[in-house]
Amino acid sequence: FAFSYSDTNRETLEAYGDYKSFDRDFRVSKELLEELGQFAAEERIPMDRAQFEHSSHVLGIRLKAQIAKNIFEDEAYYYVALADDPEFIKALEVIQDYNRFFVAGLKEQKTEVQAQ
């Protein structure tokens, strides 16, 4: 579905210029998600309506990420897909604050071992 949408709307989507602008400005509308649901029905993919609505936020992110990949590059998929992922954001925080998370912990362990 994302490939077909990207191909059909390529000119409009490329007008965003780059995937960061696309991520900032492109919105997956309710109508686009409904088209995805219709596509699934046409392909005879079983779908529970309540689950579809419950998962619409995640589906929207994944759809937007796949469109970004189709229009821009592979990196665009991860940029869009991970922007709101709490585990990924925490991992970045840990990496960026290495000293606070790891070095301090290692010093504490070393002190405990020496005290024994």
PDB file as gemmi writes it, atoms N, CA and C in Angstrom:
CRYST1    1.000    1.000    1.000  90.00  90.00  90.00 P 1                      
ATOM      1  N   PHE A   1       0.820  -1.197   0.000  1.00  0.00           N  
ATOM      2  CA  PHE A   1       0.000   0.000   0.000  1.00  0.00           C  
ATOM      3  C   PHE A   1       0.867   1.265   0.000  1.00  0.00           C  
ATOM      4  N   ALA A   2       1.877   1.278   0.873  1.00  0.00           N  
ATOM      5  CA  ALA A   2       2.742   2.457   0.979  1.00  0.00           C  
ATOM      6  C   ALA A   2       3.485   2.725  -0.328  1.00  0.00           C  
ATOM      7  N   PHE A   3       3.924   1.668  -0.983  1.00  0.00           N  
ATOM      8  CA  PHE A   3       4.635   1.843  -2.254  1.00  0.00           C  
ATOM      9  C   PHE A   3       3.716   2.448  -3.303  1.00  0.00           C  
ATOM     10  N   SER A   4       2.517   1.922  -3.402  1.00  0.00           N  
ATOM     11  CA  SER A   4       1.545   2.419  -4.368  1.00  0.00           C  
ATOM     12  C   SER A   4       1.202   3.880  -4.085  1.00  0.00           C  
ATOM     13  N   TYR A   5       0.971   4.195  -2.816  1.00  0.00           N  
ATOM     14  CA  TYR A   5       0.661   5.575  -2.437  1.00  0.00           C  
ATOM     15  C   TYR A   5       1.840   6.483  -2.788  1.00  0.00           C  
ATOM     16  N   SER A   6       3.049   6.037  -2.466  1.00  0.00           N  
ATOM     17  CA  SER A   6       4.249   6.832  -2.753  1.00  0.00           C  
ATOM     18  C   SER A   6       4.393   7.084  -4.249  1.00  0.00           C  
ATOM     19  N   ASP A   7       4.184   6.041  -5.024  1.00  0.00           N  
ATOM     20  CA  ASP A   7       4.332   6.150  -6.468  1.00  0.00           C  
ATOM     21  C   ASP A   7       3.285   7.094  -7.058  1.00  0.00           C  
ATOM     22  N   THR A   8       2.056   6.957  -6.613  1.00  0.00           N  
ATOM     23  CA  THR A   8       0.960   7.799  -7.112  1.00  0.00           C  
ATOM     24  C   THR A   8       1.157   9.262  -6.736  1.00  0.00           C  
ATOM     25  N   ASN A   9       1.729   9.516  -5.573  1.00  0.00           N  
ATOM     26  CA  ASN A   9       1.868  10.885  -5.053  1.00  0.00           C  
ATOM     27  C   ASN A   9       3.314  11.361  -5.012  1.00  0.00           C  
ATOM     28  N   ARG A  10       4.148  10.741  -5.808  1.00  0.00           N  
ATOM     29  CA  ARG A  10       5.596  10.999  -5.774  1.00  0.00           C  
ATOM     30  C   ARG A  10       5.943  12.486  -5.896  1.00  0.00           C  
ATOM     31  N   GLU A  11       5.373  13.172  -6.850  1.00  0.00           N  
ATOM     32  CA  GLU A  11       5.716  14.582  -7.075  1.00  0.00           C  
ATOM     33  C   GLU A  11       5.397  15.431  -5.841  1.00  0.00           C  
ATOM     34  N   THR A  12       4.229  15.235  -5.278  1.00  0.00           N  
ATOM     35  CA  THR A  12       3.824  15.983  -4.075  1.00  0.00           C  
ATOM     36  C   THR A  12       4.733  15.645  -2.902  1.00  0.00           C  
ATOM     37  N   LEU A  13       5.045  14.369  -2.739  1.00  0.00           N  
ATOM     38  CA  LEU A  13       5.871  13.941  -1.618  1.00  0.00           C  
ATOM     39  C   LEU A  13       7.317  14.406  -1.762  1.00  0.00           C  
ATOM     40  N   GLU A  14       7.843  14.396  -2.974  1.00  0.00           N  
ATOM     41  CA  GLU A  14       9.212  14.866  -3.198  1.00  0.00           C  
ATOM     42  C   GLU A  14       9.339  16.362  -2.951  1.00  0.00           C  
ATOM     43  N   ALA A  15       8.225  17.081  -3.036  1.00  0.00           N  
ATOM     44  CA  ALA A  15       8.242  18.529  -2.805  1.00  0.00           C  
ATOM     45  C   ALA A  15       8.618  18.878  -1.364  1.00  0.00           C  
ATOM     46  N   TYR A  16       8.541  17.908  -0.452  1.00  0.00           N  
ATOM     47  CA  TYR A  16       8.980  18.162   0.927  1.00  0.00           C  
ATOM     48  C   TYR A  16      10.492  18.411   0.982  1.00  0.00           C  
ATOM     49  N   GLY A  17      11.216  17.967  -0.022  1.00  0.00           N  
ATOM     50  CA  GLY A  17      12.644  18.245  -0.130  1.00  0.00           C  
ATOM     51  C   GLY A  17      13.546  17.213   0.507  1.00  0.00           C  
ATOM     52  N   ASP A  18      13.300  16.894   1.757  1.00  0.00           N  
ATOM     53  CA  ASP A  18      14.098  15.886   2.446  1.00  0.00           C  
ATOM     54  C   ASP A  18      13.234  15.200   3.495  1.00  0.00           C  
ATOM     55  N   TYR A  19      13.743  14.099   4.022  1.00  0.00           N  
ATOM     56  CA  TYR A  19      12.914  13.313   4.928  1.00  0.00           C  
ATOM     57  C   TYR A  19      12.669  13.999   6.269  1.00  0.00           C  
ATOM     58  N   LYS A  20      13.542  14.888   6.679  1.00  0.00           N  
ATOM     59  CA  LYS A  20      13.302  15.603   7.942  1.00  0.00           C  
ATOM     60  C   LYS A  20      12.128  16.573   7.792  1.00  0.00           C  
ATOM     61  N   SER A  21      12.066  17.252   6.666  1.00  0.00           N  
ATOM     62  CA  SER A  21      10.923  18.136   6.402  1.00  0.00           C  
ATOM     63  C   SER A  21       9.653  17.321   6.239  1.00  0.00           C  
ATOM     64  N   PHE A  22       9.768  16.207   5.560  1.00  0.00           N  
ATOM     65  CA  PHE A  22       8.622  15.314   5.394  1.00  0.00           C  
ATOM     66  C   PHE A  22       8.106  14.866   6.758  1.00  0.00           C  
ATOM     67  N   ASP A  23       8.997  14.441   7.627  1.00  0.00           N  
ATOM     68  CA  ASP A  23       8.582  13.982   8.956  1.00  0.00           C  
ATOM     69  C   ASP A  23       7.902  15.098   9.736  1.00  0.00           C  
ATOM     70  N   ARG A  24       8.440  16.285   9.639  1.00  0.00           N  
ATOM     71  CA  ARG A  24       7.893  17.424  10.369  1.00  0.00           C  
ATOM     72  C   ARG A  24       6.520  17.842   9.842  1.00  0.00           C  
ATOM     73  N   ASP A  25       6.322  17.797   8.526  1.00  0.00           N  
ATOM     74  CA  ASP A  25       5.137  18.409   7.928  1.00  0.00           C  
ATOM     75  C   ASP A  25       4.073  17.450   7.407  1.00  0.00           C  
ATOM     76  N   PHE A  26       4.428  16.236   7.077  1.00  0.00           N  
ATOM     77  CA  PHE A  26       3.452  15.291   6.521  1.00  0.00           C  
ATOM     78  C   PHE A  26       2.647  14.645   7.640  1.00  0.00           C  
ATOM     79  N   ARG A  27       1.361  14.577   7.460  1.00  0.00           N  
ATOM     80  CA  ARG A  27       0.473  13.932   8.434  1.00  0.00           C  
ATOM     81  C   ARG A  27      -0.279  12.803   7.759  1.00  0.00           C  
ATOM     82  N   VAL A  28      -0.323  11.663   8.419  1.00  0.00           N  
ATOM     83  CA  VAL A  28      -1.145  10.551   7.944  1.00  0.00           C  
ATOM     84  C   VAL A  28      -2.561  10.857   8.411  1.00  0.00           C  
ATOM     85  N   SER A  29      -3.415  11.146   7.458  1.00  0.00           N  
ATOM     86  CA  SER A  29      -4.789  11.523   7.785  1.00  0.00           C  
ATOM     87  C   SER A  29      -5.634  10.298   8.102  1.00  0.00           C  
ATOM     88  N   LYS A  30      -6.774  10.560   8.700  1.00  0.00           N  
ATOM     89  CA  LYS A  30      -7.737   9.492   8.961  1.00  0.00           C  
ATOM     90  C   LYS A  30      -8.164   8.851   7.644  1.00  0.00           C  
ATOM     91  N   GLU A  31      -8.283   9.672   6.621  1.00  0.00           N  
ATOM     92  CA  GLU A  31      -8.677   9.177   5.299  1.00  0.00           C  
ATOM     93  C   GLU A  31      -7.621   8.219   4.730  1.00  0.00           C  
ATOM     94  N   LEU A  32      -6.349   8.559   4.928  1.00  0.00           N  
ATOM     95  CA  LEU A  32      -5.291   7.685   4.426  1.00  0.00           C  
ATOM     96  C   LEU A  32      -5.304   6.348   5.173  1.00  0.00           C  
ATOM     97  N   LEU A  33      -5.527   6.394   6.471  1.00  0.00           N  
ATOM     98  CA  LEU A  33      -5.631   5.145   7.232  1.00  0.00           C  
ATOM     99  C   LEU A  33      -6.844   4.331   6.783  1.00  0.00           C  
ATOM    100  N   GLU A  34      -7.935   5.014   6.437  1.00  0.00           N  
ATOM    101  CA  GLU A  34      -9.115   4.307   5.924  1.00  0.00           C  
ATOM    102  C   GLU A  34      -8.793   3.632   4.592  1.00  0.00           C  
ATOM    103  N   GLU A  35      -8.003   4.315   3.760  1.00  0.00           N  
ATOM    104  CA  GLU A  35      -7.579   3.708   2.491  1.00  0.00           C  
ATOM    105  C   GLU A  35      -6.742   2.452   2.757  1.00  0.00           C  
ATOM    106  N   LEU A  36      -5.895   2.518   3.770  1.00  0.00           N  
ATOM    107  CA  LEU A  36      -5.105   1.351   4.149  1.00  0.00           C  
ATOM    108  C   LEU A  36      -6.035   0.212   4.570  1.00  0.00           C  
ATOM    109  N   GLY A  37      -7.054   0.531   5.347  1.00  0.00           N  
ATOM    110  CA  GLY A  37      -8.030  -0.470   5.769  1.00  0.00           C  
ATOM    111  C   GLY A  37      -8.781  -1.059   4.585  1.00  0.00           C  
ATOM    112  N   GLN A  38      -9.139  -0.213   3.632  1.00  0.00           N  
ATOM    113  CA  GLN A  38      -9.824  -0.691   2.427  1.00  0.00           C  
ATOM    114  C   GLN A  38      -8.912  -1.594   1.602  1.00  0.00           C  
ATOM    115  N   PHE A  39      -7.649  -1.204   1.520  1.00  0.00           N  
ATOM    116  CA  PHE A  39      -6.671  -2.018   0.810  1.00  0.00           C  
ATOM    117  C   PHE A  39      -6.576  -3.406   1.450  1.00  0.00           C  
ATOM    118  N   ALA A  40      -6.508  -3.428   2.777  1.00  0.00           N  
ATOM    119  CA  ALA A  40      -6.434  -4.710   3.494  1.00  0.00           C  
ATOM    120  C   ALA A  40      -7.661  -5.560   3.192  1.00  0.00           C  
ATOM    121  N   ALA A  41      -8.832  -4.939   3.183  1.00  0.00           N  
ATOM    122  CA  ALA A  41     -10.069  -5.670   2.895  1.00  0.00           C  
ATOM    123  C   ALA A  41     -10.050  -6.217   1.469  1.00  0.00           C  
ATOM    124  N   GLU A  42      -9.613  -5.402   0.519  1.00  0.00           N  
ATOM    125  CA  GLU A  42      -9.532  -5.837  -0.884  1.00  0.00           C  
ATOM    126  C   GLU A  42      -8.559  -7.000  -1.055  1.00  0.00           C  
ATOM    127  N   GLU A  43      -7.510  -7.006  -0.249  1.00  0.00           N  
ATOM    128  CA  GLU A  43      -6.511  -8.074  -0.307  1.00  0.00           C  
ATOM    129  C   GLU A  43      -6.919  -9.266   0.567  1.00  0.00           C  
ATOM    130  N   ARG A  44      -8.102  -9.169   1.137  1.00  0.00           N  
ATOM    131  CA  ARG A  44      -8.651 -10.215   2.018  1.00  0.00           C  
ATOM    132  C   ARG A  44      -7.759 -10.496   3.219  1.00  0.00           C  
ATOM    133  N   ILE A  45      -7.190  -9.435   3.749  1.00  0.00           N  
ATOM    134  CA  ILE A  45      -6.395  -9.526   4.966  1.00  0.00           C  
ATOM    135  C   ILE A  45      -7.364  -9.355   6.130  1.00  0.00           C  
ATOM    136  N   PRO A  46      -7.481 -10.348   6.983  1.00  0.00           N  
ATOM    137  CA  PRO A  46      -8.430 -10.239   8.089  1.00  0.00           C  
ATOM    138  C   PRO A  46      -8.090  -9.055   8.988  1.00  0.00           C  
ATOM    139  N   MET A  47      -9.123  -8.318   9.376  1.00  0.00           N  
ATOM    140  CA  MET A  47      -8.889  -7.132  10.185  1.00  0.00           C  
ATOM    141  C   MET A  47     -10.023  -6.964  11.182  1.00  0.00           C  
ATOM    142  N   ASP A  48      -9.650  -6.810  12.412  1.00  0.00           N  
ATOM    143  CA  ASP A  48     -10.594  -6.501  13.475  1.00  0.00           C  
ATOM    144  C   ASP A  48     -10.674  -4.978  13.572  1.00  0.00           C  
ATOM    145  N   ARG A  49     -11.834  -4.421  13.336  1.00  0.00           N  
ATOM    146  CA  ARG A  49     -12.000  -2.954  13.286  1.00  0.00           C  
ATOM    147  C   ARG A  49     -11.553  -2.280  14.581  1.00  0.00           C  
ATOM    148  N   ALA A  50     -11.916  -2.873  15.709  1.00  0.00           N  
ATOM    149  CA  ALA A  50     -11.537  -2.280  17.001  1.00  0.00           C  
ATOM    150  C   ALA A  50     -10.017  -2.275  17.167  1.00  0.00           C  
ATOM    151  N   GLN A  51      -9.369  -3.353  16.778  1.00  0.00           N  
ATOM    152  CA  GLN A  51      -7.908  -3.420  16.860  1.00  0.00           C  
ATOM    153  C   GLN A  51      -7.251  -2.443  15.884  1.00  0.00           C  
ATOM    154  N   PHE A  52      -7.850  -2.319  14.710  1.00  0.00           N  
ATOM    155  CA  PHE A  52      -7.333  -1.374  13.718  1.00  0.00           C  
ATOM    156  C   PHE A  52      -7.362   0.049  14.287  1.00  0.00           C  
ATOM    157  N   GLU A  53      -8.482   0.414  14.877  1.00  0.00           N  
ATOM    158  CA  GLU A  53      -8.595   1.763  15.458  1.00  0.00           C  
ATOM    159  C   GLU A  53      -7.665   1.930  16.653  1.00  0.00           C  
ATOM    160  N   HIS A  54      -7.561   0.878  17.465  1.00  0.00           N  
ATOM    161  CA  HIS A  54      -6.677   0.926  18.630  1.00  0.00           C  
ATOM    162  C   HIS A  54      -5.219   1.106  18.193  1.00  0.00           C  
ATOM    163  N   SER A  55      -4.849   0.515  17.096  1.00  0.00           N  
ATOM    164  CA  SER A  55      -3.469   0.542  16.598  1.00  0.00           C  
ATOM    165  C   SER A  55      -3.224   1.638  15.579  1.00  0.00           C  
ATOM    166  N   SER A  56      -4.191   2.501  15.352  1.00  0.00           N  
ATOM    167  CA  SER A  56      -4.079   3.484  14.270  1.00  0.00           C  
ATOM    168  C   SER A  56      -2.863   4.399  14.415  1.00  0.00           C  
ATOM    169  N   HIS A  57      -2.488   4.737  15.640  1.00  0.00           N  
ATOM    170  CA  HIS A  57      -1.325   5.604  15.831  1.00  0.00           C  
ATOM    171  C   HIS A  57      -0.052   4.909  15.328  1.00  0.00           C  
ATOM    172  N   VAL A  58       0.136   3.663  15.748  1.00  0.00           N  
ATOM    173  CA  VAL A  58       1.321   2.911  15.333  1.00  0.00           C  
ATOM    174  C   VAL A  58       1.276   2.636  13.831  1.00  0.00           C  
ATOM    175  N   LEU A  59       0.111   2.277  13.318  1.00  0.00           N  
ATOM    176  CA  LEU A  59      -0.026   2.048  11.877  1.00  0.00           C  
ATOM    177  C   LEU A  59       0.334   3.314  11.102  1.00  0.00           C  
ATOM    178  N   GLY A  60      -0.108   4.451  11.600  1.00  0.00           N  
ATOM    179  CA  GLY A  60       0.196   5.724  10.945  1.00  0.00           C  
ATOM    180  C   GLY A  60       1.686   6.002  10.905  1.00  0.00           C  
ATOM    181  N   ILE A  61       2.369   5.727  12.021  1.00  0.00           N  
ATOM    182  CA  ILE A  61       3.822   5.943  12.069  1.00  0.00           C  
ATOM    183  C   ILE A  61       4.530   5.019  11.081  1.00  0.00           C  
ATOM    184  N   ARG A  62       4.151   3.751  11.076  1.00  0.00           N  
ATOM    185  CA  ARG A  62       4.802   2.791  10.179  1.00  0.00           C  
ATOM    186  C   ARG A  62       4.512   3.108   8.711  1.00  0.00           C  
ATOM    187  N   LEU A  63       3.291   3.531   8.431  1.00  0.00           N  
ATOM    188  CA  LEU A  63       2.936   3.906   7.065  1.00  0.00           C  
ATOM    189  C   LEU A  63       3.740   5.126   6.628  1.00  0.00           C  
ATOM    190  N   LYS A  64       3.813   6.127   7.486  1.00  0.00           N  
ATOM    191  CA  LYS A  64       4.580   7.329   7.175  1.00  0.00           C  
ATOM    192  C   LYS A  64       6.056   6.985   6.970  1.00  0.00           C  
ATOM    193  N   ALA A  65       6.593   6.114   7.807  1.00  0.00           N  
ATOM    194  CA  ALA A  65       7.995   5.712   7.687  1.00  0.00           C  
ATOM    195  C   ALA A  65       8.249   4.984   6.364  1.00  0.00           C  
ATOM    196  N   GLN A  66       7.336   4.114   5.980  1.00  0.00           N  
ATOM    197  CA  GLN A  66       7.504   3.377   4.731  1.00  0.00           C  
ATOM    198  C   GLN A  66       7.403   4.320   3.531  1.00  0.00           C  
ATOM    199  N   ILE A  67       6.501   5.274   3.594  1.00  0.00           N  
ATOM    200  CA  ILE A  67       6.395   6.278   2.520  1.00  0.00           C  
ATOM    201  C   ILE A  67       7.698   7.070   2.439  1.00  0.00           C  
ATOM    202  N   ALA A  68       8.220   7.477   3.594  1.00  0.00           N  
ATOM    203  CA  ALA A  68       9.488   8.232   3.621  1.00  0.00           C  
ATOM    204  C   ALA A  68      10.607   7.425   2.973  1.00  0.00           C  
ATOM    205  N   LYS A  69      10.672   6.141   3.290  1.00  0.00           N  
ATOM    206  CA  LYS A  69      11.702   5.274   2.698  1.00  0.00           C  
ATOM    207  C   LYS A  69      11.535   5.194   1.188  1.00  0.00           C  
ATOM    208  N   ASN A  70      10.303   5.059   0.736  1.00  0.00           N  
ATOM    209  CA  ASN A  70      10.047   4.942  -0.700  1.00  0.00           C  
ATOM    210  C   ASN A  70      10.421   6.218  -1.457  1.00  0.00           C  
ATOM    211  N   ILE A  71      10.235   7.351  -0.841  1.00  0.00           N  
ATOM    212  CA  ILE A  71      10.491   8.627  -1.519  1.00  0.00           C  
ATOM    213  C   ILE A  71      11.936   9.086  -1.344  1.00  0.00           C  
ATOM    214  N   PHE A  72      12.489   8.896  -0.178  1.00  0.00           N  
ATOM    215  CA  PHE A  72      13.812   9.434   0.107  1.00  0.00           C  
ATOM    216  C   PHE A  72      14.882   8.334   0.149  1.00  0.00           C  
ATOM    217  N   GLU A  73      15.101   7.714   1.262  1.00  0.00           N  
ATOM    218  CA  GLU A  73      16.141   6.690   1.372  1.00  0.00           C  
ATOM    219  C   GLU A  73      15.852   5.821   2.583  1.00  0.00           C  
ATOM    220  N   ASP A  74      16.607   4.751   2.716  1.00  0.00           N  
ATOM    221  CA  ASP A  74      16.384   3.827   3.829  1.00  0.00           C  
ATOM    222  C   ASP A  74      16.463   4.525   5.186  1.00  0.00           C  
ATOM    223  N   GLU A  75      17.403   5.428   5.327  1.00  0.00           N  
ATOM    224  CA  GLU A  75      17.579   6.147   6.588  1.00  0.00           C  
ATOM    225  C   GLU A  75      16.298   6.872   7.003  1.00  0.00           C  
ATOM    226  N   ALA A  76      15.527   7.312   6.029  1.00  0.00           N  
ATOM    227  CA  ALA A  76      14.285   8.033   6.314  1.00  0.00           C  
ATOM    228  C   ALA A  76      13.297   7.170   7.093  1.00  0.00           C  
ATOM    229  N   TYR A  77      13.266   5.875   6.785  1.00  0.00           N  
ATOM    230  CA  TYR A  77      12.363   4.973   7.492  1.00  0.00           C  
ATOM    231  C   TYR A  77      12.650   5.002   8.994  1.00  0.00           C  
ATOM    232  N   TYR A  78      13.902   4.845   9.351  1.00  0.00           N  
ATOM    233  CA  TYR A  78      14.274   4.787  10.763  1.00  0.00           C  
ATOM    234  C   TYR A  78      14.102   6.131  11.454  1.00  0.00           C  
ATOM    235  N   TYR A  79      14.395   7.199  10.744  1.00  0.00           N  
ATOM    236  CA  TYR A  79      14.214   8.535  11.307  1.00  0.00           C  
ATOM    237  C   TYR A  79      12.758   8.750  11.704  1.00  0.00           C  
ATOM    238  N   VAL A  80      11.847   8.389  10.818  1.00  0.00           N  
ATOM    239  CA  VAL A  80      10.413   8.576  11.076  1.00  0.00           C  
ATOM    240  C   VAL A  80       9.903   7.552  12.087  1.00  0.00           C  
ATOM    241  N   ALA A  81      10.262   6.303  11.910  1.00  0.00           N  
ATOM    242  CA  ALA A  81       9.718   5.230  12.749  1.00  0.00           C  
ATOM    243  C   ALA A  81      10.173   5.329  14.201  1.00  0.00           C  
ATOM    244  N   LEU A  82      11.376   5.821  14.419  1.00  0.00           N  
ATOM    245  CA  LEU A  82      11.924   5.815  15.775  1.00  0.00           C  
ATOM    246  C   LEU A  82      11.787   7.144  16.511  1.00  0.00           C  
ATOM    247  N   ALA A  83      11.327   8.165  15.842  1.00  0.00           N  
ATOM    248  CA  ALA A  83      11.250   9.498  16.447  1.00  0.00           C  
ATOM    249  C   ALA A  83      10.429   9.536  17.722  1.00  0.00           C  
ATOM    250  N   ASP A  84       9.383   8.734  17.815  1.00  0.00           N  
ATOM    251  CA  ASP A  84       8.521   8.731  18.993  1.00  0.00           C  
ATOM    252  C   ASP A  84       8.619   7.443  19.797  1.00  0.00           C  
ATOM    253  N   ASP A  85       9.623   6.620  19.521  1.00  0.00           N  
ATOM    254  CA  ASP A  85       9.773   5.339  20.207  1.00  0.00           C  
ATOM    255  C   ASP A  85      10.454   5.570  21.556  1.00  0.00           C  
ATOM    256  N   PRO A  86       9.739   5.361  22.669  1.00  0.00           N  
ATOM    257  CA  PRO A  86      10.318   5.683  23.982  1.00  0.00           C  
ATOM    258  C   PRO A  86      11.571   4.869  24.321  1.00  0.00           C  
ATOM    259  N   GLU A  87      11.627   3.610  23.911  1.00  0.00           N  
ATOM    260  CA  GLU A  87      12.813   2.808  24.198  1.00  0.00           C  
ATOM    261  C   GLU A  87      14.023   3.321  23.414  1.00  0.00           C  
ATOM    262  N   PHE A  88      13.796   3.697  22.170  1.00  0.00           N  
ATOM    263  CA  PHE A  88      14.882   4.221  21.350  1.00  0.00           C  
ATOM    264  C   PHE A  88      15.375   5.553  21.908  1.00  0.00           C  
ATOM    265  N   ILE A  89      14.446   6.406  22.313  1.00  0.00           N  
ATOM    266  CA  ILE A  89      14.807   7.711  22.881  1.00  0.00           C  
ATOM    267  C   ILE A  89      15.629   7.524  24.151  1.00  0.00           C  
ATOM    268  N   LYS A  90      15.235   6.570  24.994  1.00  0.00           N  
ATOM    269  CA  LYS A  90      15.989   6.291  26.223  1.00  0.00           C  
ATOM    270  C   LYS A  90      17.384   5.766  25.880  1.00  0.00           C  
ATOM    271  N   ALA A  91      17.471   4.893  24.884  1.00  0.00           N  
ATOM    272  CA  ALA A  91      18.772   4.367  24.470  1.00  0.00           C  
ATOM    273  C   ALA A  91      19.686   5.499  24.007  1.00  0.00           C  
ATOM    274  N   LEU A  92      19.154   6.445  23.252  1.00  0.00           N  
ATOM    275  CA  LEU A  92      19.959   7.597  22.823  1.00  0.00           C  
ATOM    276  C   LEU A  92      20.425   8.416  24.020  1.00  0.00           C  
ATOM    277  N   GLU A  93      19.531   8.583  24.977  1.00  0.00           N  
ATOM    278  CA  GLU A  93      19.882   9.332  26.189  1.00  0.00           C  
ATOM    279  C   GLU A  93      21.037   8.644  26.915  1.00  0.00           C  
ATOM    280  N   VAL A  94      20.975   7.331  27.028  1.00  0.00           N  
ATOM    281  CA  VAL A  94      22.034   6.575  27.697  1.00  0.00           C  
ATOM    282  C   VAL A  94      23.350   6.719  26.936  1.00  0.00           C  
ATOM    283  N   ILE A  95      23.288   6.599  25.636  1.00  0.00           N  
ATOM    284  CA  ILE A  95      24.506   6.721  24.826  1.00  0.00           C  
ATOM    285  C   ILE A  95      25.105   8.113  24.954  1.00  0.00           C  
ATOM    286  N   GLN A  96      24.254   9.124  24.916  1.00  0.00           N  
ATOM    287  CA  GLN A  96      24.743  10.502  24.972  1.00  0.00           C  
ATOM    288  C   GLN A  96      25.265  10.877  26.366  1.00  0.00           C  
ATOM    289  N   ASP A  97      24.774  10.214  27.388  1.00  0.00           N  
ATOM    290  CA  ASP A  97      25.205  10.524  28.747  1.00  0.00           C  
ATOM    291  C   ASP A  97      25.949   9.330  29.338  1.00  0.00           C  
ATOM    292  N   TYR A  98      26.906   8.839  28.588  1.00  0.00           N  
ATOM    293  CA  TYR A  98      27.677   7.651  28.938  1.00  0.00           C  
ATOM    294  C   TYR A  98      28.249   7.738  30.353  1.00  0.00           C  
ATOM    295  N   ASN A  99      28.849   8.865  30.680  1.00  0.00           N  
ATOM    296  CA  ASN A  99      29.498   8.999  31.990  1.00  0.00           C  
ATOM    297  C   ASN A  99      28.510   8.818  33.135  1.00  0.00           C  
ATOM    298  N   ARG A 100      27.368   9.431  33.019  1.00  0.00           N  
ATOM    299  CA  ARG A 100      26.387   9.344  34.107  1.00  0.00           C  
ATOM    300  C   ARG A 100      25.867   7.928  34.269  1.00  0.00           C  
ATOM    301  N   PHE A 101      25.604   7.244  33.179  1.00  0.00           N  
ATOM    302  CA  PHE A 101      25.000   5.920  33.261  1.00  0.00           C  
ATOM    303  C   PHE A 101      26.005   4.794  33.515  1.00  0.00           C  
ATOM    304  N   PHE A 102      27.189   4.863  32.930  1.00  0.00           N  
ATOM    305  CA  PHE A 102      28.104   3.734  32.995  1.00  0.00           C  
ATOM    306  C   PHE A 102      29.340   3.973  33.847  1.00  0.00           C  
ATOM    307  N   VAL A 103      30.043   5.045  33.599  1.00  0.00           N  
ATOM    308  CA  VAL A 103      31.293   5.275  34.311  1.00  0.00           C  
ATOM    309  C   VAL A 103      31.033   5.389  35.806  1.00  0.00           C  
ATOM    310  N   ALA A 104      30.011   6.131  36.201  1.00  0.00           N  
ATOM    311  CA  ALA A 104      29.684   6.261  37.620  1.00  0.00           C  
ATOM    312  C   ALA A 104      29.329   4.898  38.214  1.00  0.00           C  
ATOM    313  N   GLY A 105      28.591   4.101  37.480  1.00  0.00           N  
ATOM    314  CA  GLY A 105      28.225   2.757  37.944  1.00  0.00           C  
ATOM    315  C   GLY A 105      29.432   1.856  38.081  1.00  0.00           C  
ATOM    316  N   LEU A 106      30.361   1.944  37.150  1.00  0.00           N  
ATOM    317  CA  LEU A 106      31.568   1.137  37.220  1.00  0.00           C  
ATOM    318  C   LEU A 106      32.430   1.538  38.415  1.00  0.00           C  
ATOM    319  N   LYS A 107      32.495   2.837  38.691  1.00  0.00           N  
ATOM    320  CA  LYS A 107      33.272   3.313  39.845  1.00  0.00           C  
ATOM    321  C   LYS A 107      32.666   2.785  41.131  1.00  0.00           C  
ATOM    322  N   GLU A 108      31.335   2.788  41.213  1.00  0.00           N  
ATOM    323  CA  GLU A 108      30.662   2.258  42.399  1.00  0.00           C  
ATOM    324  C   GLU A 108      30.970   0.784  42.579  1.00  0.00           C  
ATOM    325  N   GLN A 109      30.916   0.006  41.492  1.00  0.00           N  
ATOM    326  CA  GLN A 109      31.220  -1.427  41.563  1.00  0.00           C  
ATOM    327  C   GLN A 109      32.650  -1.661  42.011  1.00  0.00           C  
ATOM    328  N   LYS A 110      33.573  -0.879  41.476  1.00  0.00           N  
ATOM    329  CA  LYS A 110      34.986  -1.025  41.826  1.00  0.00           C  
ATOM    330  C   LYS A 110      35.202  -0.728  43.304  1.00  0.00           C  
ATOM    331  N   THR A 111      34.544   0.308  43.804  1.00  0.00           N  
ATOM    332  CA  THR A 111      34.652   0.675  45.208  1.00  0.00           C  
ATOM    333  C   THR A 111      34.096  -0.427  46.093  1.00  0.00           C  
ATOM    334  N   GLU A 112      32.977  -1.025  45.698  1.00  0.00           N  
ATOM    335  CA  GLU A 112      32.363  -2.114  46.466  1.00  0.00           C  
ATOM    336  C   GLU A 112      33.276  -3.327  46.499  1.00  0.00           C  
ATOM    337  N   VAL A 113      33.899  -3.661  45.365  1.00  0.00           N  
ATOM    338  CA  VAL A 113      34.789  -4.815  45.275  1.00  0.00           C  
ATOM    339  C   VAL A 113      36.018  -4.586  46.154  1.00  0.00           C  
ATOM    340  N   GLN A 114      36.564  -3.383  46.138  1.00  0.00           N  
ATOM    341  CA  GLN A 114      37.745  -3.064  46.932  1.00  0.00           C  
ATOM    342  C   GLN A 114      37.425  -3.114  48.423  1.00  0.00           C  
ATOM    343  N   ALA A 115      36.213  -2.745  48.795  1.00  0.00           N  
ATOM    344  CA  ALA A 115      35.821  -2.737  50.201  1.00  0.00           C  
ATOM    345  C   ALA A 115      35.667  -4.146  50.736  1.00  0.00           C  
ATOM    346  N   GLN A 116      35.453  -5.116  49.873  1.00  0.00           N  
ATOM    347  CA  GLN A 116      35.255  -6.512  50.316  1.00  0.00           C  
ATOM    348  C   GLN A 116      36.557  -7.106  50.570  1.00  0.00           C  
TER     349      GLN A 116                                                      
END                                                                             
